[in-house]
Amino acid sequence: MLSDSALTFMIISWLLVLISIVLTLFSRYKHTQFKQHLMVFLNITLLTQITLSIYNLTSNQNDNLNNFIVSCTCVLLAQILCNVFCYMSLKRRIAKVKPTLDSFSME
C-alpha cells in the first residue's frame, strides 16, 4: 500500500495536469502574452512534478510500486504534451504577429 504522501502527490499531480489541459485548450483563443505566462506556469508545473515524482519513487520502496510508476509516467507525459502544444502554439502566434521586412517601406 502506498503512503499518504504518495497518494496526496498523485491527487495534486492529476489536478495540476487537469488545470494545465484546460488552460492549454483555453489559450487557443487568447493573445501571445497569455500564452507566454502559461508557458512559464507549465514549465514550473513540469519541474515540480518531476521533482516530486523522483522524491516519491525513491522514498517508497514497496512491492506495489508498479501502479504508482505507471501513474507517474502518465502524469509526466500528459504534462509534457501540454508544454509541447503550448510551445508550438506560442511559436505560431509569434510568427504570425511578427512583422516581416517586406512590410516596411524605404521611402
C-alpha positions in Angstrom: 0.0 0.0 0.0 1.3 3.5 -0.9 1.8 6.1 1.8 -0.5 9.0 2.3 2.1 11.4 1.0 2.3 9.4 -2.3 -1.4 9.4 -2.7 -1.6 13.1 -1.9 1.1 13.7 -4.5 -0.9 11.8 -7.1 -4.1 13.7 -6.4 -2.3 17.1 -6.7 -0.4 16.0 -9.8 -3.6 14.9 -11.6 -5.3 18.2 -10.6 -2.3 20.2 -12.0 -2.5 18.2 -15.2 -6.2 18.9 -15.5 -5.6 22.6 -14.9 -2.8 22.5 -17.5 -5.0 20.8 -20.1 -7.9 23.3 -19.5 -5.6 26.3 -19.7 -3.8 24.9 -22.8 -7.2 24.4 -24.6 -8.3 27.9 -23.4 -5.1 29.5 -24.7 -6.2 28.8 -28.2 -8.4 31.8 -28.0 -6.0 34.1 -26.2 -3.3 36.5 -27.1 0.5 36.0 -27.1 1.1 37.4 -23.6 -1.3 35.0 -22.0 0.5 32.1 -23.8 3.9 33.3 -22.6 2.6 33.4 -19.0 1.0 30.0 -19.5 4.3 28.6 -20.8 6.1 29.8 -17.6 3.3 28.1 -15.5 3.5 24.9 -17.4 7.3 24.8 -17.1 7.2 25.3 -13.3 4.5 22.7 -13.0 6.5 20.2 -15.0 9.6 20.9 -12.9 7.6 20.4 -9.7 6.1 17.2 -10.9 9.4 15.8 -11.9 10.9 16.7 -8.5 8.0 15.2 -6.6 8.0 12.0 -8.7 11.6 11.4 -8.1 11.2 12.1 -4.4 8.2 9.7 -4.1 9.8 7.0 -6.1 12.9 7.0 -4.1 11.1 7.2 -0.7 8.6 4.5 -1.4 10.3 1.1 -1.6 7.2 -1.1 -1.5 6.5 -4.0 -3.8 3.3 -2.4 -5.1 5.1 0.4 -7.0 4.0 -0.7 -10.5 0.7 1.2 -10.4 2.4 4.2 -8.9 5.1 4.2 -11.6 2.5 3.9 -14.3 0.6 6.8 -12.8 3.7 9.0 -12.5 4.6 8.2 -16.1 1.1 9.2 -17.3 1.1 12.4 -15.3 4.5 13.4 -16.7 3.6 12.5 -20.3 0.4 14.5 -20.1 2.3 17.5 -18.7 5.0 17.3 -21.4 2.3 17.1 -24.1 0.7 20.3 -22.6 4.0 22.0 -22.7 4.7 21.0 -26.3 1.3 22.1 -27.5 1.6 25.4 -25.7 5.1 25.9 -27.1 4.0 25.2 -30.7 1.0 27.5 -30.3 3.2 30.2 -28.9 5.7 29.9 -31.8 2.9 30.0 -34.4 1.4 33.1 -32.7 4.8 34.9 -32.6 5.5 34.0 -36.2 2.0 35.3 -37.3 2.3 38.6 -35.4 6.0 39.3 -36.2 6.3 41.8 -39.0 8.4 40.9 -42.0 10.9 43.2 -43.7 8.5 43.3 -46.7 6.0 45.3 -44.7 8.4 48.2 -44.2 8.7 51.0 -46.7 12.1 52.5 -47.5 10.6 55.7 -48.9 
